[in-house]
Amino acid sequence: MTLTVRSHREAAALKDGLLLIDGRWRPAESGATWTHHHPATAEAIGEFPVAGAADVDAAVRAARRAFDEGTWPHVRAGERVRVLRAVADLLRDNADELRGLQALDNGVPLSFGGVYAGSVDVAADTFEHHAGWVDKAGGETLPPYQGGDHLAMTLREPVGVVAAVLPWNAPFLLFAQKLAPALAAGCTVVLKPSEYASFSVLRMVELLQEAGIPDGVVNVVTGPGDPTGEALITHAQVDKVSFTGSRDVGRRIVRASADTMKRVSLELGGKSPAVVFPDSDVALAGMTTMGMVTLGLSGQACVAHSRALVHRDVYDEFLGAAQMIADSVTYGDPFDASVQSSPLINARQLERVLGYISAGTDQGARLVTGGNRPDGELAAGNFVRPALFADVDNSMAIAQEEIFGPVLSVVPFSDEDEAVRLANDTEYGLGAGLYTNDARRAFRMAKRLRAGTVGINGFQVEPHLPFGGYKQSGLGREGGRSSFEAYTELKTVLLPLSDEVI
């Protein structure tokens, strides 16, 4: 029997996608389309336009007009608040439909919808949170430094036209993390979803329209990085690029931004460590860490703790708990409630992950379990069973490079200093986990780790907390006040109150 999701596509009445430019849904000027194949079955799911340079230019110019001549950047705060809260309500009201569209997009199972960071709830909460910043975009009034009778003040104003480029793995969270603060600040947006997760994003944009977003404020161009993404990040009338994805594309965006000094926010992945001490609940640490790289997204998450640094005294206990999770993960139809994890997003990523698994064994790591492809009804999909590696040296490729798949590398350590050295011995710095019941050790270690987010005995994404990385994990933060301010410019205003010369 061959696995199929075709009946779910028909039940959802999935329509082929269109571009949204200045409030009008339309095909690409060239007529070019992309056919999306489901990663679990290789079946053709639907088509959407490939926006070329002319389409992208039309979308950016629409956003430019909406910013320079439209009402959104200047509308009263209460109206922006009303719209953003309406978006949050509509997301919650349509959560079941959106989860189904995501399952048709990227194969993430419906069961993962109960995990907050992967749910529609986190998107709704993010819009609701940023609605609260709309009427708090204040500056400061400062006393004159040199004395005299004048006011010195600062104002926060929207940065302008934003190019928001989304990855495929977390469309709900990333859609909200980029659009909510941008819209709250008064910016206009050209949104490019991943070609591997467009249908759920297009539906969320329809909900934005239903909530009352004016024409031209949010525009959508679909298609791959070439030509669509390239035309967007290099467009001269884009003021800021917000991107989540690979480090190579992030570097390209930084280079492209130099020509017009675009502002950039980049989240570029990680090789995050989980550091496990003997005084922790070691079994829970093993199950949680292995779960982060296997359940739901099958390790295709930027902040997944794909390196486990485990004290030698509890090394075997950790491996046993991790193997139990690895061997129990279920795959299949993402609409089946018993399915716990997803396929890899495409055949290219499947081959990449299998290549890293081969490299791990070739370089001397011990493959405890997994790393093979399932057969039978799953053979047509991009599935690979979770790979657990022991006796890993931190210099190996599987310990240094972001694999973006269900692979956990377990490295032993002897004391805190060695754990810190190993944890920080990476080009990335997105996240880290600490497992200890010693509060002093937890804070001591958290201060020493070079990572943007450190979770102690657990890890969570929250709408009001900044999220981003050190080193090559990116630039800037998403979430909370820092995210809102990243979509603003700071202006200084001097106002004489007499005839003095400032």
HELIX and SHEET records of a PDB file:
HELIX    1   1 ARG A    6  ALA A   11  1                                   6    
HELIX    2   2 ALA A   53  ASP A   68  1                                  16    
HELIX    3   3 ALA A   77  ASP A   93  1                                  17    
HELIX    4   4 ALA A   95  ASN A  106  1                                  12    
HELIX    5   5 LEU A  110  GLY A  114  5                                   5    
HELIX    6   6 TYR A  116  GLY A  118  5                                   3    
HELIX    7   7 VAL A  120  ALA A  131  1                                  12    
HELIX    8   8 VAL A  134  LYS A  136  5                                   3    
HELIX    9   9 PRO A  171  ALA A  185  1                                  15    
HELIX   10  10 PHE A  199  ALA A  211  1                                  13    
HELIX   11  11 GLY A  225  GLY A  229  3                                   5    
HELIX   12  12 GLU A  230  ILE A  233  1                                   4    
HELIX   13  13 ARG A  247  SER A  257  1                                  11    
HELIX   14  14 VAL A  282  MET A  292  1                                  11    
HELIX   15  15 ARG A  312  VAL A  314  5                                   3    
HELIX   16  16 TYR A  315  SER A  328  1                                  14    
HELIX   17  17 ALA A  347  ASP A  362  1                                  16    
HELIX   18  18 GLY A  376  LEU A  378  5                                   3    
HELIX   19  19 ALA A  397  GLN A  400  1                                   4    
HELIX   20  20 GLU A  416  ASN A  424  1                                   9    
HELIX   21  21 ALA A  439  ARG A  448  1                                  10    
HELIX   22  22 LYS A  471  SER A  473  5                                   3    
HELIX   23  23 GLY A  480  GLU A  485  1                                   6    
SHEET    1   A 2 LEU A  19  ILE A  21  0                                        
SHEET    2   A 2 ARG A  24  ARG A  26 -1                                        
SHEET    1   B 2 THR A  33  HIS A  37  0                                        
SHEET    2   B 2 ALA A  44  PRO A  49 -1                                        
SHEET    1   C 3 THR A 141  LEU A 142  0                                        
SHEET    2   C 3 HIS A 150  PRO A 158 -1                                        
SHEET    3   C 3 THR A 488  PRO A 496 -1                                        
SHEET    1   D 6 VAL A 218  VAL A 220  0                                        
SHEET    2   D 6 THR A 188  LYS A 192  1                                        
SHEET    3   D 6 VAL A 161  VAL A 165  1                                        
SHEET    4   D 6 LYS A 240  THR A 244  1                                        
SHEET    5   D 6 ARG A 263  GLU A 267  1                                        
SHEET    6   D 6 GLY A 474  LEU A 475 -1                                        
SHEET    1   E 7 ARG A 366  THR A 369  0                                        
SHEET    2   E 7 ALA A 387  ALA A 390 -1                                        
SHEET    3   E 7 VAL A 407  PHE A 413  1                                        
SHEET    4   E 7 ARG A 307  HIS A 311  1                                        
SHEET    5   E 7 PRO A 273  VAL A 276  1                                        
SHEET    6   E 7 GLY A 431  TYR A 435  1                                        
SHEET    7   E 7 THR A 453  ILE A 456  1                                        
END                                                                             
